[in-house]
């Protein structure tokens, strides 16, 4: 299963292993138990090309797999 980044407003960042279908659902902070939102990081833009935007349908799900799988590079 993929690993997603979440941010607790009180405790900070943490990772959670979740199903893709659950990636946008809040995750409970392992320290305090508060529901935390997923952190989505967009791809860097090429200098001078401000017309391009990050689109999840283009395959960027904000995830990575543990163990250096082949699909993550």
Secondary structure, 3 states (H helix, E strand, C coil): CEEEEEEECCCEEEEEEECHHHCCCCEECCCCCCEEEECCCCCCCCCCCCCCCCCHHHCCCCCEECCCCHHHC
